Amino acid sequence: MIRVTPTISINEKEILLDFIHSSGPGGQNVNKVATAVQLRFDVRNSPSLPVDVRNRLIRLGGKRISSEGVLIINARRFRTQERNR
């Protein structure tokens, strides 16, 4: 469980992590190693979030929320999977 507030926790099974190829400089491994991380969280169907929190997150998520209500965050700042995760 990931504790968000004292009253809200998200089950880790609701969060999907995918490792993807990162754009930009990376030396010899740039096209061989998937170092970027894409986090996906289905906000609209999450049983862990109260309805008012779901609606607020969808409203504040902007372009990071898909039309299906999935929050998508891409992390590619670092050259390793561990640091991006």
Secondary structure, DSSP 8 states (H G I E B T S, - for coil): -EESSSS-EE-GGGEEEEEE---S--GGGTTT---EEEEEEESTT-TTS-HHHHHHHHHHHGGGB-TTSEEEEEE-SSSSHHHH-
